[in-house]
Amino acid sequence: MQTLIFVQPDGQRQQVQVQNGKTVMEAARDNAIQGIQAECGGECACCTCHCYVDPEWASSLNPKSAAEAGLVEFAWEPNENSRLTCQIIVTDKLNGLIFHVPAQQL
């Protein structure tokens, strides 16, 4: 099990445990992380699971696919650390990964 940390816009942190092979979106959904809507259920067809990866962790992730990069452009206030959590698969190397939840989703 890996630990992921979600930071809400007000600074509140929530740590969750997730098995390798699950997506970060599944971890957020299964642990009722506020602000992660995941309307498409992880099909990379919306941007309602958008989060900002903590800058210290950004280089630990695989690059965005073309589909993810295209959708992130439509997220609320995207930046260089914006990712769709449905596209990030949990592995050992992501233990302790920090995500910042945006103030809103589109």
C-alpha positions as a Markdown table, in Angstrom:
| # | Residue | x | y | z |
|---|---|---|---|---|
| 1 | Met | 0.0 | 0.0 | 0.0 |
| 2 | Gln | 1.2 | 3.5 | -0.9 |
| 3 | Thr | 0.3 | 6.8 | 0.8 |
| 4 | Leu | -1.0 | 9.7 | -1.2 |
| 5 | Ile | -1.7 | 13.1 | 0.2 |
| 6 | Phe | -4.4 | 15.4 | -1.0 |
| 7 | Val | -4.2 | 19.1 | 0.0 |
| 8 | Gln | -7.4 | 21.1 | -0.2 |
| 9 | Pro | -7.4 | 24.7 | -1.2 |
| 10 | Asp | -7.8 | 25.7 | 2.5 |
| 11 | Gly | -4.6 | 23.7 | 3.3 |
| 12 | Gln | -6.3 | 20.8 | 5.0 |
| 13 | Arg | -4.5 | 17.5 | 4.2 |
| 14 | Gln | -5.9 | 14.1 | 3.8 |
| 15 | Gln | -3.7 | 11.0 | 3.6 |
| 16 | Val | -5.1 | 7.9 | 1.9 |
| 17 | Gln | -3.7 | 4.4 | 1.4 |
| 18 | Val | -4.0 | 2.8 | -2.0 |
| 19 | Gln | -2.8 | -0.4 | -3.7 |
| 20 | Asn | -0.3 | -0.4 | -6.5 |
| 21 | Gly | -2.1 | -0.6 | -9.9 |
| 22 | Lys | -5.0 | 1.7 | -9.0 |
| 23 | Thr | -5.3 | 5.2 | -10.3 |
| 24 | Val | -5.0 | 8.2 | -8.2 |
| 25 | Met | -8.6 | 9.1 | -9.2 |
| 26 | Glu | -9.8 | 5.7 | -7.8 |
| 27 | Ala | -8.0 | 6.4 | -4.6 |
| 28 | Ala | -9.6 | 9.9 | -4.4 |
| 29 | Arg | -13.1 | 8.5 | -5.2 |
| 30 | Asp | -12.8 | 5.6 | -2.8 |
| 31 | Asn | -11.7 | 7.9 | 0.0 |
| 32 | Ala | -14.3 | 10.6 | -0.7 |
| 33 | Ile | -11.7 | 13.3 | -1.4 |
| 34 | Gln | -13.6 | 16.5 | -1.7 |
| 35 | Gly | -13.2 | 18.3 | -5.0 |
| 36 | Ile | -12.4 | 15.2 | -7.2 |
| 37 | Gln | -15.6 | 14.6 | -9.1 |
| 38 | Ala | -14.4 | 12.1 | -11.7 |
| 39 | Glu | -17.5 | 12.4 | -13.8 |
| 40 | Cys | -16.3 | 10.1 | -16.6 |
| 41 | Gly | -15.2 | 7.4 | -14.2 |
| 42 | Gly | -11.6 | 7.4 | -15.3 |
| 43 | Glu | -12.0 | 7.2 | -19.1 |
| 44 | Cys | -9.9 | 10.4 | -19.8 |
| 45 | Ala | -13.0 | 12.0 | -21.3 |
| 46 | Cys | -13.4 | 15.0 | -19.0 |
| 47 | Cys | -11.2 | 17.0 | -16.6 |
| 48 | Thr | -13.1 | 16.7 | -13.4 |
| 49 | Cys | -10.4 | 14.8 | -11.6 |
| 50 | His | -7.8 | 17.5 | -12.2 |
| 51 | Cys | -5.2 | 18.2 | -9.6 |
| 52 | Tyr | -1.9 | 20.0 | -9.3 |
| 53 | Val | 1.0 | 17.7 | -8.6 |
| 54 | Asp | 3.3 | 19.1 | -5.9 |
| 55 | Pro | 6.3 | 20.6 | -7.8 |
| 56 | Glu | 8.7 | 18.4 | -5.9 |
| 57 | Trp | 7.0 | 15.3 | -7.3 |
| 58 | Ala | 6.3 | 16.4 | -10.9 |
| 59 | Ser | 9.4 | 14.7 | -12.3 |
| 60 | Ser | 8.5 | 11.4 | -10.7 |
| 61 | Leu | 5.5 | 11.0 | -13.0 |
| 62 | Asn | 5.3 | 9.7 | -16.6 |
| 63 | Pro | 4.7 | 12.4 | -19.1 |
| 64 | Lys | 1.1 | 13.3 | -20.0 |
| 65 | Ser | -0.3 | 11.5 | -23.0 |
| 66 | Ala | -1.7 | 13.6 | -25.9 |
| 67 | Ala | -5.2 | 12.9 | -24.7 |
| 68 | Glu | -4.5 | 14.0 | -21.2 |
| 69 | Ala | -2.6 | 17.1 | -22.3 |
| 70 | Gly | -5.5 | 18.1 | -24.5 |
| 71 | Leu | -8.1 | 17.7 | -21.7 |
| 72 | Val | -6.0 | 19.5 | -19.1 |
| 73 | Glu | -6.2 | 22.6 | -21.2 |
| 74 | Phe | -9.9 | 22.8 | -20.3 |
| 75 | Ala | -9.4 | 22.3 | -16.6 |
| 76 | Trp | -10.0 | 25.2 | -14.2 |
| 77 | Glu | -6.8 | 27.3 | -14.0 |
| 78 | Pro | -4.4 | 24.7 | -15.4 |
| 79 | Asn | -0.6 | 25.1 | -14.9 |
| 80 | Glu | 2.5 | 23.1 | -15.7 |
| 81 | Asn | 1.8 | 20.7 | -12.8 |
| 82 | Ser | -1.8 | 20.0 | -13.8 |
| 83 | Arg | -2.6 | 16.4 | -14.2 |
| 84 | Leu | -5.7 | 14.2 | -14.5 |
| 85 | Thr | -5.6 | 11.8 | -11.6 |
| 86 | Cys | -7.3 | 9.1 | -13.7 |
| 87 | Gln | -4.1 | 8.9 | -15.8 |
| 88 | Ile | -1.7 | 8.3 | -12.9 |
| 89 | Ile | -1.2 | 4.7 | -11.9 |
| 90 | Val | 0.1 | 4.2 | -8.3 |
| 91 | Thr | 3.4 | 2.5 | -8.0 |
| 92 | Asp | 6.0 | 2.1 | -5.2 |
| 93 | Lys | 7.9 | 5.2 | -6.5 |
| 94 | Leu | 4.8 | 7.4 | -5.8 |
| 95 | Asn | 4.6 | 6.7 | -2.1 |
| 96 | Gly | 4.1 | 10.0 | -0.4 |
| 97 | Leu | 3.0 | 11.8 | -3.6 |
| 98 | Ile | 1.3 | 15.1 | -2.9 |
| 99 | Phe | -1.7 | 16.5 | -4.9 |
| 100 | His | -3.2 | 19.9 | -4.5 |
| 101 | Val | -6.9 | 19.9 | -5.2 |
| 102 | Pro | -8.1 | 22.9 | -7.2 |
| 103 | Ala | -10.7 | 25.3 | -5.8 |
| 104 | Gln | -13.2 | 24.0 | -8.4 |
| 105 | Gln | -13.6 | 21.7 | -11.3 |
| 106 | Leu | -15.3 | 22.6 | -14.6 |
